[in-house]
Amino acid sequence: MSIGAEKILRGQIIEHLKGIVSASGTVTREQLWDFDLDGTTHRLIDRSRGIRNPRDMQATLSIMSAPDGPYTDQDLDGSLFAYAYREGTVDGDNAKLRRAYELELPIILLRRLSPGVYVPICPVYVVEDDTEKRQFLIALDADLLNIAQPSSPTPLERKYVSQITKRRLHQPEFRARVLLAYKSRCAVCRLDHGRLLDAAHIIPDPDEDGTPTVDNGLSLCKIHHGAYDTALLGIDPNFRIHISPQLLGSNESPVIEYGFQQLNGGEIALPTRTADRPDTDRLSVRFERFQEAC
Ligand SMILES: [Zn+2]
């Protein structure tokens, strides 16, 4: 395959993959193994290894990492994502990843959430091959391709890298975990269209307690997320829904009537696993803010 054709194919695969993830937050091993694009099957994952080097492509297509995996990949604050060489020589499996670096080809980073379930981060790019530390540095966004020295970013660049890591790695993983816990439904109205669902923070993330953990999250549709963030809707520590008096008085549209007024006093849908349920202390803090705003 020519480089031009390979670039186009990678772009198509990545766009199609993003479409799947916008609906469900995650992709399964089966979906990656039997990835259908216009009637042709592509393998986006290797049968047994954490790197996919298709025979008909010049470079690596996907790499896998898990926050608790055996490789020393890491996403340190302000540093670029490091992906350790595969075991063995500096070549072997690593040679095709080095080709992705040389040819500046976009690749897919598969973050493993649980066995057979992944959050794909793409496109990402290899921006440095560090033979001494036996690792590649990965830019999680094309905006980071212009850093002159990827292994030692300037203080300003570090700040930017941190923002990108949060937006491109931590937020998609948070959304994926929350959607899985709530079975891709809005906790307030039970809407189950993944493309309309967000993972809302109970305590917002600039706060110290605003961690991207499932017990600080709620699966909410876009409307109820917006209402929760603007104090038009509150959830008390007993998981009860409260609608702001501003919306209880008016009767402007069916959305107000069915999407808000009739839900007042009802209970949110909860994850099956107790550990995934919203932390009641955080709900309490957030509910006080709602009451103050009313
Ligand atoms: Zn909803």
Residues whose N, C-alpha, C, O or C-beta is under 5 A from the ligand:
A	BS01	ZN	C186 V188 C189 L191 C221 H224
